[in-house]
């Protein structure tokens, strides 16, 4: 999971974890060629814009992600999703942890061939649970207002839509307010 790292006093590290059907493995540069195939469908960019990365572009991107954020107050935690019934990769989840470990922005993507099986919901819910176990109090995702499948993933992970927008996307949020109440 993404949790406080021993070597990084305020940093978080991506650690492997599992769900009922998935092994969620820390991203490696070596995943780029296989993930370029998984993420190669232009339809995946309908709501986020752009075009699929080539294997070379994805490799360069993964090199940057694996190297980590240049800002020591920001931790980039990235994983690939591998369904246990295959050796193939199916997608990714990620968390950018800030605020001394109290805030995370999350995202997910599942390749077209793997969609409709609940894998994104399963992975996102497990990621949120692990972030909360690690002390993250506010978890945010930004979702295009027309992307109903991604909204369903956010909802299943415990996030709720807010009235806030960023770059045209709806801010979904889960906030632990238990410690804000005086008893």
Secondary structure as GFF3:
##gff-version 3
##sequence-region A 1 183
A	DSSP	beta_strand	2	4	.	.	.	ID=ss1
A	DSSP	beta_strand	12	14	.	.	.	ID=ss2
A	DSSP	beta_strand	17	18	.	.	.	ID=ss3
A	DSSP	beta_strand	22	26	.	.	.	ID=ss4
A	DSSP	three_ten_helix	29	31	.	.	.	ID=ss5
A	DSSP	alpha_helix	32	38	.	.	.	ID=ss6
A	DSSP	three_ten_helix	42	45	.	.	.	ID=ss7
A	DSSP	alpha_helix	55	67	.	.	.	ID=ss8
A	DSSP	beta_strand	75	83	.	.	.	ID=ss9
A	DSSP	beta_strand	91	98	.	.	.	ID=ss10
A	DSSP	three_ten_helix	99	101	.	.	.	ID=ss11
A	DSSP	beta_strand	103	110	.	.	.	ID=ss12
A	DSSP	three_ten_helix	112	114	.	.	.	ID=ss13
A	DSSP	alpha_helix	119	133	.	.	.	ID=ss14
A	DSSP	beta_strand	138	144	.	.	.	ID=ss15
A	DSSP	alpha_helix	148	156	.	.	.	ID=ss16
A	DSSP	beta_strand	160	166	.	.	.	ID=ss17
A	DSSP	beta_strand	169	175	.	.	.	ID=ss18
A	DSSP	three_ten_helix	178	180	.	.	.	ID=ss19
###
